[in-house]
Amino acid sequence: MVHVGETAGAEIADLLNNLLEEVEELRRTKVSITRIVPGQQPVHEFIEEPV
């Protein structure tokens, strides 16, 4: 805030807090896909859905 001013500093702090919340949400809802062979398509793309 010393270098950019109080208003801009508050906006930057708010932006960083929003980004942190978004990253935490992504971590909570993340689905891990392990690739067995480098460059191979994820396994879930090859599984057929039941009809």
Secondary structure, DSSP 8 states (H G I E B T S, - for coil): -TTT-HHHHHHHHHHHHHHHHHHHHHHHH------SSTT---GGGTS----
